[in-house]
Amino acid sequence: MSPGKGLKRSRRPSLVARCREAGGIVIGCVQTKGGAGDSTLAYNLAHEYAQLGASVLLIDGDIQQTLVDAANARTVAPILTVMPYPHESLWQDLPRLRGGYDVTVIDGPGHHVAMTMAVITAVALDKHGVLLVPVGASIADVRPTRRDMAPLLARAEGLVPWKLRARTVLMRFDTGETVTTTVREALAEPPVVAAPLAAEGLARRTIYPRSLETGLAVCELDSRSAAKAEVAAVAREVAELALSDVVLK
């Protein structure tokens, strides 16, 4: 018998099992620029993890309650818990709120800087936290993101002994078109270095606004769609980042 023949191969635990073993992961979608796509990103990521079998808490940190409204528009049973929590004490309350969940996703409020900072701080303080900064694929979107978000991320990183886990997620880019070199170079320049560009992003697709209108995430609307594949790719990348070892400064 050849070496190893007949022996059972050890299988790597599933992504959900690893999140559970870690005590849960936390993902915050934040922007100070309105209409960047943070609600779309948060809603669909949360449902993607839920469909994988994770217990998911989706926190709506916006006083406008975009995600609460989306959840209320559903015509089928929910697959996760949606909680409105537009309170600046979130950074203190999150450990209590997220207890028992495999994945917690937080949608920031946009123009409310103090609440946005509360979300950023809450995620930064968690050893398995990841901040996502959605940004449109144009210089007009990149410039205010670099100007407004970088100081908030730097402030949060100063609160913890480890390097901030953060990624910029490209949104609403046209499929079939290469994102301009100018946009990529602008995203790579300091001070956005604290949130390097994620490998995956969400293209401009009509199914995304429909997901918030109907309350059904893209994984529920069309499980074979390109949008579903995009969200799944972002979900994997983010979870792996959250589960990676912290890097001390």
C-alpha positions as CSV (number, residue, x, y, z in Angstrom):
1,M,0.0,0.0,0.0
2,S,1.4,3.4,-1.0
3,P,1.9,6.0,1.8
4,G,-1.3,7.7,2.7
5,K,-3.5,5.3,0.8
6,G,-6.7,4.6,2.6
7,L,-6.2,7.4,5.1
8,K,-9.0,10.0,5.4
9,R,-8.0,13.4,4.3
10,S,-8.7,16.2,6.7
11,R,-11.2,18.7,5.4
12,R,-10.9,22.4,6.0
13,P,-13.8,23.7,8.1
14,S,-16.3,25.7,6.1
15,L,-16.2,29.5,6.1
16,V,-19.2,29.7,8.4
17,A,-17.7,27.1,10.8
18,R,-14.5,29.2,11.0
19,C,-16.5,32.4,11.7
20,R,-18.3,30.5,14.5
21,E,-15.1,29.2,16.0
22,A,-13.7,32.7,16.0
23,G,-16.6,33.9,18.0
24,G,-18.1,35.8,15.0
25,I,-16.8,38.4,12.6
26,V,-17.9,42.0,12.2
27,I,-18.2,44.0,8.9
28,G,-18.9,47.7,8.7
29,C,-19.9,49.4,5.4
30,V,-19.1,53.1,5.8
31,Q,-19.0,56.2,3.7
32,T,-19.5,59.9,4.3
33,K,-20.6,60.5,0.7
34,G,-24.3,59.7,0.1
35,G,-25.3,57.2,-2.6
36,A,-22.0,55.4,-2.6
37,G,-23.7,52.0,-2.3
38,D,-23.0,51.1,1.4
39,S,-26.6,50.0,2.0
40,T,-26.6,47.8,-1.1
41,L,-23.3,46.3,-0.1
42,A,-24.3,45.7,3.5
43,Y,-27.7,44.2,2.6
44,N,-26.4,41.8,0.0
45,L,-23.4,40.7,2.0
46,A,-25.5,39.9,5.0
47,H,-27.9,37.8,3.0
48,E,-25.0,36.0,1.3
49,Y,-23.6,34.9,4.6
50,A,-27.1,33.9,5.8
51,Q,-27.6,31.7,2.7
52,L,-24.3,30.0,3.5
53,G,-25.8,29.0,6.9
54,A,-24.5,31.7,9.2
55,S,-26.5,33.3,11.9
56,V,-26.4,37.0,10.8
57,L,-27.2,40.2,12.5
58,L,-27.7,43.2,10.2
59,I,-27.5,46.5,12.0
60,D,-29.0,49.6,10.3
61,G,-27.1,52.5,11.7
62,D,-28.9,55.1,9.5
63,I,-31.7,57.1,11.0
64,Q,-33.5,56.8,7.6
65,Q,-33.7,53.1,8.1
66,T,-33.1,52.1,4.5
67,L,-32.4,48.4,5.4
68,V,-35.3,48.2,7.8
69,D,-37.6,49.4,5.1
70,A,-36.1,46.9,2.7
71,A,-36.6,44.1,5.2
72,N,-40.2,45.1,5.7
73,A,-40.8,45.0,2.0
74,R,-40.1,41.2,1.9
75,T,-42.9,38.9,0.9
76,V,-41.1,35.8,2.2
77,A,-39.8,34.9,5.6
78,P,-36.5,36.6,6.7
79,I,-33.3,34.6,6.8
80,L,-31.5,37.0,9.2
81,T,-32.1,39.6,12.0
82,V,-32.3,43.2,11.1
83,M,-31.9,45.7,13.9
84,P,-32.2,49.5,13.7
85,Y,-29.5,51.1,15.9
86,P,-28.7,54.7,14.9
87,H,-27.0,55.4,18.2
88,E,-23.6,56.9,18.7
89,S,-23.1,54.5,21.6
90,L,-22.8,51.6,19.1
91,W,-19.0,51.4,19.6
92,Q,-19.7,50.6,23.3
93,D,-22.8,48.5,22.7
94,L,-21.7,46.3,19.9
95,P,-20.1,43.5,22.0
96,R,-23.5,43.0,23.7
97,L,-25.6,43.3,20.5
98,R,-23.6,40.9,18.4
99,G,-23.3,38.1,21.0
100,G,-24.2,34.7,19.5
101,Y,-24.1,35.7,15.9
102,D,-21.6,34.2,13.4
103,V,-21.6,37.4,11.3
104,T,-22.6,41.0,12.1
105,V,-22.9,43.5,9.3
106,I,-23.3,47.2,10.0
107,D,-24.6,49.8,7.5
108,G,-23.3,53.3,8.3
109,P,-25.4,56.4,8.0
110,G,-23.6,58.4,5.2
111,H,-23.6,62.1,6.0
112,H,-23.8,61.8,9.8
113,V,-20.1,61.9,10.6
114,A,-20.4,61.2,14.3
115,M,-22.5,58.1,13.7
116,T,-20.1,57.0,10.9
117,M,-17.2,57.3,13.4
118,A,-19.2,55.3,15.9
119,V,-19.5,52.5,13.3
120,I,-15.8,52.7,12.4
121,T,-14.7,52.6,16.0
122,A,-17.0,49.7,16.8
123,V,-15.5,47.6,14.0
124,A,-11.9,48.7,14.6
125,L,-12.1,47.6,18.3
126,D,-13.1,44.1,17.2
127,K,-10.3,41.6,16.5
128,H,-12.3,40.1,13.7
129,G,-13.6,43.4,12.3
130,V,-13.3,44.6,8.7
131,L,-14.3,48.0,7.4
132,L,-15.5,48.4,3.8
133,V,-15.5,51.7,2.1
134,P,-17.7,51.6,-1.1
135,V,-16.7,54.0,-3.8
136,G,-18.0,54.7,-7.3
137,A,-15.6,54.1,-10.2
138,S,-15.0,57.8,-11.0
139,I,-12.6,60.5,-9.9
140,A,-15.7,62.5,-8.7
141,D,-16.3,59.7,-6.2
142,V,-12.7,58.9,-5.3
143,R,-11.7,62.5,-4.4
144,P,-14.3,63.1,-1.6
145,T,-13.6,59.6,-0.3
146,R,-9.9,60.2,0.0
147,R,-10.5,63.6,1.7
148,D,-13.3,62.6,4.1
149,M,-12.8,58.9,5.0
150,A,-9.0,58.8,5.5
151,P,-8.9,61.0,8.6
152,L,-11.7,58.9,10.2
153,L,-9.9,55.6,9.5
154,A,-6.6,57.0,10.8
155,R,-8.4,58.1,14.0
156,A,-9.8,54.7,14.5
157,E,-6.5,53.0,13.9
158,G,-5.0,55.1,16.7
159,L,-7.4,53.5,19.1
160,V,-6.1,49.9,18.7
161,P,-2.7,48.2,18.9
162,W,-3.2,46.4,15.6
163,K,-3.4,47.5,12.0
164,L,-6.9,48.4,10.8
165,R,-8.5,45.8,8.5
166,A,-10.1,47.9,5.8
167,R,-10.8,47.7,2.1
168,T,-12.1,50.1,-0.5
169,V,-14.8,48.3,-2.6
170,L,-15.4,49.5,-6.1
171,M,-19.1,50.0,-6.9
172,R,-21.2,50.7,-10.0
173,F,-18.4,50.1,-12.5
174,D,-19.6,49.3,-16.1
175,T,-19.1,45.6,-17.0
176,G,-17.0,45.1,-20.1
177,E,-15.1,48.3,-19.5
178,T,-11.7,48.5,-17.8
179,V,-11.7,50.8,-14.7
180,T,-9.5,53.7,-15.7
181,T,-5.9,53.7,-14.6
182,T,-6.5,57.2,-13.2
183,V,-9.2,55.9,-10.8
184,R,-7.0,53.0,-9.7
185,E,-4.0,55.3,-9.1
186,A,-6.1,57.7,-7.2
187,L,-7.4,54.9,-4.9
188,A,-3.9,53.7,-4.3
189,E,-2.5,57.1,-3.3
190,P,-2.2,58.1,0.3
191,P,-4.2,58.8,2.4
192,V,-6.5,55.9,1.3
193,V,-3.6,53.5,1.9
194,A,-5.4,52.5,5.1
195,A,-8.1,50.9,2.9
196,P,-6.5,49.4,-0.1
197,L,-8.7,48.4,-3.1
198,A,-10.4,45.0,-2.6
199,A,-9.9,42.4,-5.3
200,E,-13.6,42.1,-5.9
201,G,-16.4,44.7,-6.4
202,L,-20.0,45.2,-7.5
203,A,-20.7,46.3,-11.1
204,R,-23.5,48.5,-12.3
205,R,-26.5,46.2,-12.5
206,T,-30.3,46.8,-12.2
207,I,-30.7,43.9,-9.9
208,Y,-29.0,45.8,-7.0
209,P,-31.5,48.6,-6.6
210,R,-34.2,46.0,-7.1
211,S,-32.9,44.1,-4.1
212,L,-33.5,47.0,-1.8
213,E,-36.9,47.7,-3.4
214,T,-38.2,44.2,-2.9
215,G,-36.2,43.3,0.2
216,L,-34.9,40.2,-1.6
217,A,-31.1,40.0,-1.9
218,V,-29.5,39.2,-5.2
219,C,-28.8,35.6,-4.0
220,E,-32.6,35.2,-3.6
221,L,-33.7,37.1,-6.7
222,D,-31.4,35.1,-9.1
223,S,-29.0,32.6,-7.6
224,R,-27.2,32.1,-11.0
225,S,-26.7,35.8,-11.8
226,A,-23.5,37.6,-12.3
227,A,-24.5,39.8,-9.3
228,K,-24.8,36.8,-7.0
229,A,-21.3,35.7,-8.1
230,E,-19.9,39.2,-7.4
231,V,-21.4,39.4,-3.9
232,A,-20.2,35.9,-3.1
233,A,-16.7,36.8,-4.2
234,V,-16.7,39.9,-2.0
235,A,-18.1,37.9,0.9
236,R,-15.3,35.3,0.7
237,E,-12.6,37.9,0.4
238,V,-13.9,39.9,3.4
239,A,-14.5,36.9,5.6
240,E,-11.0,35.6,5.0
241,L,-9.6,39.0,5.9
242,A,-11.6,39.1,9.1
243,L,-10.4,35.6,10.1
244,S,-6.7,36.4,9.3
245,D,-4.3,37.0,12.2
246,V,-4.1,40.6,13.5
247,V,-1.0,42.5,12.6
248,L,0.4,44.5,15.5
249,K,1.7,48.0,14.7
